[in-house]
Amino acid sequence: HKSQAIAFLKANNAEPKITCTPEQIVDIYWEEAMREGIRPDIAFCQALLETGFFGYGGDVIPSQNNFCGLGTTGGGVKGAFFKTPELGARAHIQHLLAYSRKSRPLTKVVDPRYDLAHKIRVERGLVDKWSGLTGTWAMSKDYCEKIMSHYVRMTAITGVPATFDTRLKPNGERKSMRERMKKMRNK
């Protein structure tokens, strides 16, 4: 749920260094990921891992709106810059797509490394599970486990109002995640 993602971020960083509010960054991730059929909750947890809960402290600086280390190689290399948080989140989701799908993103490609990453993944094999990011996206032996640890901790948060499942069917029933994702893909 979005509310859990917001609460998790705030619990781990009361003053995230982002160019929008915590609520806005969560909304952005949900919108961008859902459009492309990527799990927004897990992609957001990856962003939290990559940015240190938007505290940064590595080569990337907050004004880059680079939430997944795109183009960073260490040693002070800053990597890609994105004008807005929306474009930064879109680039992150597109990079996940480059690793996991033969088809191109539904939106104009803003990820500067999309074509190279996509070519490599198509040649070497697409990643079909989050665990496939270990050794491909990042060399850390426990990269996926770190993402999933964030996810488990985030989804364990209770006592926050649900803000995600608010889209209703005409008869008042809640639409399933699958129905919402199918509708978004068909737009």
Backbone torsions as a table, in degrees:
resi	resn	phi	psi	omega
1	HIS	NA	146.7	177.4
2	LYS	-57.8	-41.1	-177.2
3	SER	-61.8	-36.6	177.1
4	GLN	-67.4	-39.5	179.8
5	ALA	-63.4	-43.0	178.6
6	ILE	-63.2	-47.7	-179.2
7	ALA	-62.9	-40.2	-179.7
8	PHE	-64.5	-45.2	177.8
9	LEU	-60.0	-51.3	-177.3
10	LYS	-63.1	-34.4	179.5
11	ALA	-68.3	-27.7	-178.0
12	ASN	-100.4	-14.5	176.9
13	ASN	-159.2	99.8	-177.1
14	ALA	-66.0	-23.0	-179.8
15	GLU	-132.4	72.1	-178.9
16	PRO	-62.7	143.0	-179.4
17	LYS	-89.5	75.0	178.5
18	ILE	-127.6	159.4	-176.4
19	THR	-91.9	23.6	176.7
20	CYS	-153.9	-179.4	178.9
21	THR	-82.4	161.3	174.3
22	PRO	-56.4	-39.8	179.1
23	GLU	-62.6	-41.1	-179.9
24	GLN	-66.9	-42.3	-178.5
25	ILE	-65.4	-36.2	177.2
26	VAL	-66.3	-47.0	177.4
27	ASP	-56.8	-42.8	-179.4
28	ILE	-61.5	-47.6	-179.9
29	TYR	-61.5	-42.4	-179.7
30	TRP	-63.5	-44.7	-178.8
31	GLU	-63.8	-49.5	-177.4
32	GLU	-64.7	-44.5	-177.8
33	ALA	-69.9	-43.8	-179.1
34	MET	-62.4	-38.8	179.2
35	ARG	-56.4	-38.2	-174.7
36	GLU	-98.2	-0.4	178.8
37	GLY	78.7	26.9	176.9
38	ILE	-103.3	143.6	178.0
39	ARG	-63.6	112.3	-177.7
40	PRO	-67.0	-35.8	-177.8
41	ASP	-65.3	-42.2	-178.7
42	ILE	-76.4	-38.4	175.7
43	ALA	-60.8	-40.3	177.9
44	PHE	-63.9	-41.0	177.1
45	CYS	-62.8	-35.4	176.0
46	GLN	-64.6	-41.7	177.1
47	ALA	-61.7	-40.4	178.3
48	LEU	-62.4	-41.5	177.4
49	LEU	-64.1	-48.6	-175.2
50	GLU	-65.1	-30.2	-175.7
51	THR	-105.3	0.1	-174.4
52	GLY	63.3	50.4	-177.5
53	PHE	57.6	42.0	-179.9
54	PHE	58.6	33.8	174.3
55	GLY	-100.5	-19.7	-179.6
56	TYR	57.2	-140.5	-177.1
57	GLY	108.7	-7.4	176.9
58	GLY	-105.0	-142.0	-177.8
59	ASP	-74.7	-32.4	-178.1
60	VAL	-79.9	140.4	176.4
61	ILE	-109.9	153.2	-174.2
62	PRO	-54.4	-38.7	-176.2
63	SER	-66.2	-9.7	177.9
64	GLN	-73.9	-19.9	-174.1
65	ASN	51.9	35.6	179.7
66	ASN	-105.9	102.4	-170.2
67	PHE	-97.7	4.1	-178.7
68	CYS	-139.2	16.0	177.0
69	GLY	72.5	25.5	-178.5
70	LEU	-58.7	120.4	175.5
71	GLY	84.1	1.2	177.9
72	THR	-86.1	141.8	179.2
73	THR	-129.8	5.2	-177.8
74	GLY	92.3	176.4	177.0
75	GLY	64.2	27.6	177.7
76	GLY	92.6	-2.3	177.8
77	VAL	-70.7	118.0	-172.9
78	LYS	-75.1	-32.0	-177.7
79	GLY	85.7	-160.9	-172.8
80	ALA	-75.4	148.1	174.5
81	PHE	-113.3	139.7	177.1
82	PHE	-127.5	137.8	-173.3
83	LYS	-63.9	-34.9	-175.9
84	THR	-133.6	160.4	174.1
85	PRO	-59.9	-34.7	178.9
86	GLU	-60.4	-45.2	-179.7
87	LEU	-68.2	-36.2	177.6
88	GLY	-64.3	-45.1	178.0
89	ALA	-66.4	-39.8	178.2
90	ARG	-61.1	-43.2	178.8
91	ALA	-61.9	-40.5	177.6
92	HIS	-60.5	-49.9	-179.8
93	ILE	-62.8	-41.1	178.5
94	GLN	-63.6	-35.5	178.3
95	HIS	-67.5	-38.1	173.7
96	LEU	-61.3	-39.6	177.4
97	LEU	-64.6	-38.7	178.9
98	ALA	-59.0	-33.7	-179.4
99	TYR	-80.6	-23.1	-166.6
100	SER	-121.4	-9.0	-176.0
101	ARG	-138.9	147.2	173.9
102	LYS	-76.8	-34.4	-177.9
103	SER	-74.3	152.8	-179.6
104	ARG	-79.7	160.9	177.4
105	PRO	-61.0	158.7	179.1
106	LEU	-74.9	-23.3	179.8
107	THR	-103.5	163.4	176.5
108	LYS	-56.3	134.1	-176.9
109	VAL	-69.2	123.0	176.0
110	VAL	-112.8	-11.3	177.6
111	ASP	-73.3	111.9	-176.8
112	PRO	-66.8	-15.4	-179.3
113	ARG	-107.7	8.2	-176.1
114	TYR	-57.0	-54.5	-173.9
115	ASP	-60.6	-43.7	179.0
116	LEU	-65.1	-48.1	-179.6
117	ALA	-62.4	-41.9	-179.3
118	HIS	-63.6	-44.9	179.3
119	LYS	-59.5	-46.9	-179.8
120	ILE	-62.5	-45.8	-177.3
121	ARG	-67.6	-37.3	177.9
122	VAL	-65.2	-40.1	179.2
123	GLU	-68.5	-43.0	-172.5
124	ARG	-96.0	-11.4	-179.2
125	GLY	117.1	128.0	179.2
126	LEU	-70.7	150.6	176.6
127	VAL	-87.6	121.5	-178.1
128	ASP	-111.4	1.4	176.6
129	LYS	-139.7	153.3	178.6
130	TRP	-57.9	-33.2	179.9
131	SER	-62.0	-22.3	178.7
132	GLY	-69.1	-10.7	176.9
133	LEU	-74.1	-23.8	176.9
134	THR	-68.0	123.0	-180.0
135	GLY	86.5	-6.0	176.6
136	THR	-119.0	-58.4	177.3
137	TRP	-72.5	-44.7	180.0
138	ALA	-139.5	148.0	-175.5
139	MET	-84.1	-12.0	178.7
140	SER	-54.5	132.5	-178.6
141	LYS	-66.1	-20.4	-178.2
142	ASP	-119.7	30.3	-177.4
143	TYR	-57.9	-52.8	-179.1
144	CYS	-64.1	-38.8	179.4
145	GLU	-60.9	-36.4	177.9
146	LYS	-65.7	-42.9	177.5
147	ILE	-61.4	-47.7	-176.9
148	MET	-68.6	-30.2	175.0
149	SER	-63.0	-43.0	175.2
150	HIS	-60.8	-43.9	-178.6
151	TYR	-60.5	-46.6	-179.3
152	VAL	-62.2	-45.0	179.1
153	ARG	-64.4	-39.6	-179.9
154	MET	-65.1	-46.0	-176.0
155	THR	-75.4	-10.8	176.8
156	ALA	-82.1	-10.8	-179.6
157	ILE	-67.6	129.1	179.4
158	THR	-121.8	168.3	175.5
159	GLY	81.8	12.8	175.2
160	VAL	-110.4	141.0	-179.1
161	PRO	-66.2	138.2	178.0
162	ALA	-70.2	133.6	179.4
163	THR	-123.5	3.4	-171.3
164	PHE	-94.2	-47.9	-173.8
165	ASP	-88.3	61.1	-176.7
166	THR	-105.7	-6.6	-179.7
167	ARG	-83.0	123.2	-174.1
168	LEU	-108.1	150.0	171.3
169	LYS	-72.8	162.0	-179.8
170	PRO	-54.3	-33.8	-178.2
171	ASN	-85.7	5.1	176.6
172	GLY	97.8	-8.6	178.6
173	GLU	-75.6	150.9	176.3
174	ARG	-75.6	139.7	175.1
175	LYS	-77.7	145.1	177.1
176	SER	-76.2	161.1	176.7
177	MET	-56.0	-42.8	-178.6
178	ARG	-60.7	-42.7	179.4
179	GLU	-64.3	-43.2	-179.8
180	ARG	-65.7	-41.2	-179.3
181	MET	-67.1	-40.1	179.1
182	LYS	-62.2	-43.5	179.6
183	LYS	-62.4	-42.7	-179.3
184	MET	-65.3	-38.4	179.9
185	ARG	-67.8	-28.6	-177.3
186	ASN	-84.9	-3.2	179.9
187	LYS	-72.9	NA	NA
